[in-house]
Amino acid sequence: MPGTDAYWAWPFEQAGEVGGKRPPSGFTLDLEDWGEAKANPAARGQPVAGRTNTTLGCVATNVALTPAESQRVAKMAMSGISRAIRPAFAPFDGDVVFCLSTAQIERPDQRPFTLARIGELAAACLARAIARGVHEAAK
């Protein structure tokens, strides 16, 4: 989060995995403040050409999913990128998420709610993974 040492995905942190930092009391979000990574890629030593801020994600589950269900989970998991990165899916990004299933466990039911739960858990997990990756790289 610009001007802080907290990650956008801080609400999803478990057991202090990304340092336990929280936004300061009274933090207000400036919708135009993206930080230097997006506003000026050259400031971070990145080339100025397009596709310099791509985030690739892959979520996996052991629950059996059809190809259409895997696609739905991947679409839902993409919100994890939005929870961890601002802005996400910009015209100069190549952000994408894939989903795979090992099909080790049959779904106990075919209710849409169960599929929605898998997708939401995938989104939260991806947000955490992005924050953890940044946190570990910054050490």
C-alpha positions in Angstrom: 0.0 0.0 0.0 1.6 3.3 -1.1 3.2 5.2 1.8 3.0 2.2 4.2 4.7 -1.1 4.8 1.4 -3.0 4.6 0.3 -5.2 1.7 -3.0 -4.8 0.0 -3.7 -8.4 0.8 -3.1 -7.9 4.6 -6.7 -9.0 5.5 -5.9 -12.5 4.2 -2.6 -13.0 6.0 -2.3 -16.1 8.3 0.1 -16.5 11.2 2.2 -13.4 10.3 3.3 -14.9 7.0 3.9 -11.4 5.5 5.2 -9.6 8.5 1.9 -8.8 10.3 1.9 -5.2 9.0 -1.4 -3.3 9.0 -2.3 0.0 7.4 -1.7 2.9 9.8 -4.6 4.2 11.8 -6.5 6.8 9.8 -5.0 5.5 6.5 -7.0 6.9 3.6 -6.9 5.5 0.1 -5.9 7.8 -2.7 -7.5 6.2 -5.7 -4.9 7.8 -8.0 -1.9 6.6 -6.0 -0.7 3.3 -7.6 2.8 3.6 -6.3 5.8 3.7 -8.7 5.6 0.2 -10.0 2.7 1.0 -12.3 3.0 4.7 -12.8 6.7 4.7 -13.7 8.1 1.2 -14.4 11.5 2.7 -15.3 11.9 3.9 -11.7 12.1 0.2 -10.7 14.5 -0.7 -13.4 11.9 -2.2 -15.6 11.6 -1.6 -19.3 9.0 1.0 -20.3 7.4 -1.2 -23.0 4.0 -2.9 -22.4 3.4 -6.0 -20.4 5.9 -5.1 -17.7 3.6 -5.8 -14.8 2.3 -9.3 -15.6 1.1 -11.6 -12.8 0.6 -15.2 -13.7 -1.3 -17.4 -11.2 -2.2 -21.1 -11.0 -4.6 -22.5 -8.5 -4.9 -26.2 -8.0 -7.4 -28.3 -6.1 -7.7 -32.0 -5.4 -11.5 -31.8 -5.9 -12.7 -33.2 -9.2 -13.8 -30.4 -11.5 -15.0 -30.4 -15.1 -13.2 -28.2 -17.6 -16.1 -25.6 -17.3 -15.9 -25.7 -13.5 -12.1 -25.2 -13.6 -12.7 -22.2 -15.9 -15.2 -20.8 -13.3 -12.7 -21.3 -10.4 -10.0 -19.6 -12.5 -12.3 -16.6 -13.1 -13.1 -16.3 -9.5 -9.5 -16.7 -8.4 -8.6 -13.8 -10.6 -10.2 -11.6 -7.9 -7.2 -12.6 -5.8 -5.0 -10.5 -8.1 -7.2 -7.5 -7.5 -7.0 -8.0 -3.7 -3.2 -7.9 -3.8 -2.3 -5.6 -6.7 -3.5 -2.1 -7.7 -4.5 -1.7 -10.4 -4.9 -5.2 -11.8 -5.7 -6.2 -15.4 -4.5 -2.9 -16.8 -4.1 -2.5 -20.5 -0.3 -2.8 -20.1 -0.5 -6.0 -17.9 -0.9 -9.6 -19.0 -2.5 -10.8 -15.8 -4.0 -14.3 -16.0 -4.9 -17.2 -13.7 -5.1 -20.9 -14.6 -6.9 -23.6 -12.6 -6.1 -27.3 -12.5 -7.6 -30.3 -10.7 -6.0 -33.5 -9.7 -9.5 -35.0 -9.3 -8.4 -37.0 -6.2 -11.6 -36.2 -4.4 -15.1 -36.4 -5.9 -17.3 -33.4 -5.1 -19.8 -34.6 -2.4 -22.5 -32.6 -4.2 -22.9 -30.7 -7.4 -24.4 -27.6 -5.8 -23.2 -24.3 -7.2 -22.4 -23.1 -3.7 -19.7 -25.7 -3.3 -18.1 -24.6 -6.6 -18.4 -20.9 -5.4 -16.7 -21.8 -2.1 -13.7 -23.4 -4.0 -13.4 -20.3 -6.2 -13.5 -17.9 -3.2 -10.9 -20.0 -1.3 -8.7 -19.9 -4.5 -9.0 -16.1 -4.7 -8.0 -15.7 -1.0 -5.1 -18.1 -1.5 -3.9 -16.3 -4.6 -4.0 -12.9 -2.8 -1.9 -14.4 0.0 0.5 -16.0 -2.4 1.2 -12.7 -4.2 1.8 -10.9 -0.9 4.1 -13.8 0.3 6.0 -13.6 -2.9 6.6 -9.9 -2.6 7.4 -10.2 1.1 10.0 -13.0 0.6 11.5 -11.2 -2.4 11.9 -8.0 -0.3 13.9 -9.8 2.5 
